[in-house]
Amino acid sequence: MDLTNVILIPLNCFVSATRHRLSLSSKPIYGNPEEKKEKNLVHLHFGLALPSYIIKSSVFYLAHTDLSISNLLVDPSDGTLLGIIDWEFANTLPPQAVEHYPSFLGNRAEFVKHYERFFDDPTAELEDWRAHYNKQFIDEPTISVFNDRIDLISNFEHLLRYPNERTLRKIADALEALQSVNALSEPLPDLPWLSHLRQKPPPVPTNACSLCGSLLPRMGLLLVSSDADCEGDSTPV
């Protein structure tokens, strides 16, 4: 049996950007009846705005999803990366997913809190670490774009994961920040709380196909791909 062109897809791996984003928004909503009513209304509005964030892609990439310091094996003598462990949560994810980025570099507040006792200026140290990490992808424009906007992606996907922390103002601010760097894939819905953003020109996704708007495959280990680049979102397995 010739396995040259066989692609193995682990069970439950994502091949739909929409399915991946919806899976992140599965935590229960808490509070008294009035609070739950308000939070559910915010949840509905968030769902209406979510398609503007999702960049559909016909290709998905292998992601470790837990690139913390404790999972990296490094040679203490020269800093050479020797290996990465704990792959049990590995998955195939769309290009614009916060899980691609090392977790210890992605959360600015946590980095500063953890390393303030080690560095005089932990914020500057984080920027140095990020700059070194981003240099590894100098020949990969798509990765560089997503790396540059990691704070914006992290902020939006945090709201996606934690429904009890959402407010319409927080969502609008997160969308405005993404819109300012052309990180939205389609115009925002016609909702009163987004009217000030709809007056701005619609964004154009970075590195998008001129025919369908799908991101061109430029990043990571390709696990799933359609026969052509211009087919939009893949059909879920």
Phi, psi and omega per residue, in radians:
M1 nan 2.204 -3.120
D2 -1.472 2.017 -3.121
L3 -1.789 0.205 -3.044
T4 -0.982 -0.773 -3.039
N5 -1.860 0.270 -3.140
V6 -1.470 2.318 3.096
I7 -1.971 2.119 -3.138
L8 -1.611 2.246 -3.141
I9 -2.019 1.958 3.119
P10 -1.037 2.671 3.140
L11 -1.020 2.395 3.075
N12 1.293 0.128 3.064
C13 -1.223 2.610 -3.087
F14 -1.510 2.401 2.951
V15 -2.282 0.374 3.083
S16 -2.417 2.120 3.131
A17 -1.081 -0.656 3.141
T18 -1.140 -0.801 3.123
R19 -1.053 -0.700 3.140
H20 -1.079 -0.830 -3.112
R21 -1.123 -0.704 3.134
L22 -1.136 -0.572 3.139
S23 -1.160 -0.443 -3.138
L24 -1.311 -0.418 -3.063
S25 -1.757 1.049 -3.052
S26 -2.084 0.056 -3.129
K27 -1.306 2.552 -3.128
P28 -1.224 2.719 3.092
I29 -1.721 2.291 -3.079
Y30 -1.965 2.875 3.056
G31 2.283 3.101 3.059
N32 -1.306 3.000 -3.065
P33 -0.917 -0.738 -3.136
E34 -1.188 -0.732 3.121
E35 -1.121 -0.746 3.130
K36 -1.140 -0.658 3.098
K37 -1.069 -0.800 3.139
E38 -1.155 -0.743 -3.138
K39 -1.158 -0.630 3.097
N40 -1.180 -0.601 3.075
L41 -1.161 -0.755 3.073
V42 -1.083 -0.698 3.114
H43 -1.044 -0.723 3.109
L44 -1.095 -0.816 -3.136
H45 -1.126 -0.657 3.113
F46 -1.086 -0.716 3.108
G47 -1.093 -0.597 3.117
L48 -1.213 -0.522 -3.129
A49 -1.546 -0.329 -3.032
L50 -1.007 -0.705 -3.141
P51 -0.984 -0.457 3.131
S52 -1.226 -0.393 3.127
Y53 -1.531 -0.578 -3.044
I54 -1.247 2.092 3.044
I55 -1.708 1.850 -3.106
K56 -1.202 2.461 -3.103
S57 -2.500 2.508 3.096
S58 -1.545 0.040 3.130
V59 -2.252 2.526 3.115
F60 -2.239 2.751 -2.984
Y61 -2.264 2.601 3.111
L62 -1.184 2.246 3.108
A63 -2.232 2.337 3.094
H64 -1.187 -0.660 3.122
T65 1.278 -0.080 3.114
D66 -2.532 0.993 -3.124
L67 -1.422 1.212 3.071
S68 -1.620 2.875 -3.129
I69 -1.035 -0.622 -3.103
S70 -1.191 -0.238 3.138
N71 -1.796 0.090 3.126
L72 -1.872 2.270 3.093
L73 -1.777 2.086 -3.029
V74 -2.225 2.446 3.049
D75 -1.281 2.010 -3.076
P76 -1.152 -0.319 -3.098
S77 -1.335 -0.577 -3.089
D78 -2.434 0.033 3.098
G79 1.394 0.160 3.135
T80 -1.163 2.322 3.086
L81 -1.281 2.117 -3.097
L82 -1.714 -0.470 -3.123
G83 3.086 2.959 3.098
I84 -2.249 2.272 -3.083
I85 -1.979 3.063 3.075
D86 1.060 1.236 -3.129
W87 -1.697 0.277 -3.020
E88 -1.160 -0.366 3.129
F89 -1.797 0.227 3.139
A90 -1.059 2.572 -3.087
N91 -2.738 2.922 3.004
T92 -1.681 2.213 -3.035
L93 -2.292 2.749 3.065
P94 -1.184 2.825 -3.075
P95 -0.976 -0.816 -3.111
Q96 -1.540 1.403 3.100
A97 -2.415 2.295 -3.063
V98 -1.114 -0.395 -3.113
E99 -1.149 -0.314 3.093
H100 -1.195 -0.481 -3.024
Y101 -1.550 2.456 3.100
P102 -0.945 2.243 -3.043
S103 -1.104 -0.549 -3.106
F104 -1.322 -0.183 3.056
L105 -1.824 -0.319 -3.026
G106 -1.399 -0.557 -3.090
N107 -1.732 1.744 -3.056
R108 -1.074 -0.800 -3.087
A109 -1.105 -0.736 -3.132
E110 -1.175 -0.669 3.120
F111 -1.082 -0.847 -3.117
V112 -1.089 -0.750 -3.133
K113 -1.108 -0.714 -3.070
H114 -1.305 -0.629 -2.994
Y115 -1.847 0.104 -3.123
E116 -1.139 -0.388 3.107
R117 -1.469 -0.192 -3.124
F118 -1.790 -0.504 -3.065
F119 -2.184 2.505 3.091
D120 -1.114 -0.636 -3.140
D121 -2.302 1.474 -3.089
P122 -1.103 -0.502 3.115
T123 -1.143 -0.791 3.095
A124 -1.136 -0.643 3.107
E125 -1.103 -0.732 3.102
L126 -1.056 -0.751 -3.140
E127 -1.101 -0.656 3.090
D128 -1.129 -0.767 3.129
W129 -1.096 -0.774 3.130
R130 -1.106 -0.738 -3.139
A131 -1.070 -0.734 3.108
H132 -1.109 -0.744 3.122
Y133 -1.106 -0.781 -3.087
N134 -1.153 -0.479 3.116
K135 -1.087 -0.430 -3.119
Q136 -1.209 -0.216 -3.082
F137 -2.098 0.495 -3.084
I138 -1.068 -0.468 3.134
D139 -1.656 0.140 -3.138
E140 -2.134 1.564 -3.042
P141 -1.001 -0.691 -3.097
T142 -1.129 -0.776 3.108
I143 -1.078 -0.744 -3.125
S144 -1.045 -0.707 3.129
V145 -1.096 -0.833 -3.138
F146 -1.167 -0.658 3.097
N147 -1.088 -0.698 -3.122
D148 -1.145 -0.469 -3.110
R149 -1.871 0.405 -3.035
I150 -1.054 -0.633 3.132
D151 -1.101 -0.684 -3.134
L152 -1.219 -0.729 3.103
I153 -1.109 -0.784 -3.138
S154 -1.070 -0.736 -3.128
N155 -1.101 -0.795 -3.115
F156 -1.187 -0.771 -3.095
E157 -1.272 -0.364 2.999
H158 -1.146 -0.747 3.081
L159 -1.140 -0.575 3.109
L160 -1.142 -0.670 -3.079
R161 -1.420 -0.487 -2.997
Y162 -2.122 1.486 -3.059
P163 -1.102 -0.449 -3.109
N164 -1.337 -0.143 3.105
E165 -1.776 -0.077 -3.072
R166 -1.358 2.496 2.877
T167 -2.402 2.787 3.115
L168 -1.064 -0.614 3.124
R169 -1.132 -0.781 3.122
K170 -1.090 -0.722 -3.141
I171 -1.152 -0.773 3.137
A172 -1.086 -0.730 3.122
D173 -1.112 -0.719 3.137
A174 -1.140 -0.718 3.122
L175 -1.191 -0.656 3.114
E176 -1.114 -0.705 3.109
A177 -1.117 -0.725 3.111
L178 -1.170 -0.715 3.133
Q179 -1.096 -0.585 -3.091
S180 -1.147 -0.360 3.112
V181 -1.999 0.411 3.116
N182 0.972 0.754 -3.089
A183 -1.765 0.086 3.096
L184 -1.701 2.543 -3.016
S185 -1.621 -0.298 -3.139
E186 -2.735 2.869 -3.129
P187 -1.034 2.591 3.113
L188 -1.230 2.654 3.139
P189 -1.155 2.780 -3.110
D190 -1.437 1.454 3.133
L191 -2.159 2.467 -3.071
P192 -0.946 -0.699 -3.070
W193 -1.329 -0.081 3.078
L194 -2.009 0.123 -3.037
S195 -1.068 -0.602 -3.131
H196 -1.206 -0.406 3.109
L197 -1.530 -0.515 -3.122
R198 -1.218 -0.315 3.122
Q199 -1.286 -0.262 -3.140
K200 -1.491 2.702 3.127
P201 -1.025 2.491 3.114
P202 -1.114 2.443 -3.101
P203 -1.302 2.766 3.044
V204 -2.040 2.121 -3.112
P205 -0.999 2.386 3.088
T206 -1.147 2.398 3.103
N207 1.055 0.660 -3.101
A208 -1.631 2.654 3.056
C209 -1.184 2.345 -3.095
S210 -1.236 -0.282 -3.108
L211 -1.583 -0.807 -3.024
C212 -2.124 -0.174 3.133
G213 1.520 -0.077 -3.141
S214 -1.263 2.530 3.102
L215 -1.155 2.429 3.094
L216 -1.359 2.524 -3.089
P217 -1.226 1.942 -3.102
R218 -2.371 0.002 -2.906
M219 -2.333 2.465 2.884
G220 1.218 -2.814 -3.140
L221 -1.667 1.978 -3.106
L222 -1.272 2.135 3.110
L223 -1.932 -0.595 -3.080
V224 -2.314 2.320 3.130
S225 -2.635 2.520 3.028
S226 -1.392 3.019 -3.116
D227 -1.227 -0.425 3.120
A228 -2.288 2.725 -3.099
D229 -1.276 -0.367 -2.985
C230 -1.853 0.990 3.115
E231 -2.125 0.143 3.078
G232 1.164 -2.548 -3.057
D233 -1.206 2.393 3.123
S234 -1.327 2.742 3.088
T235 -1.325 2.258 -3.113
P236 -1.075 2.536 3.064
V237 -1.398 nan nan
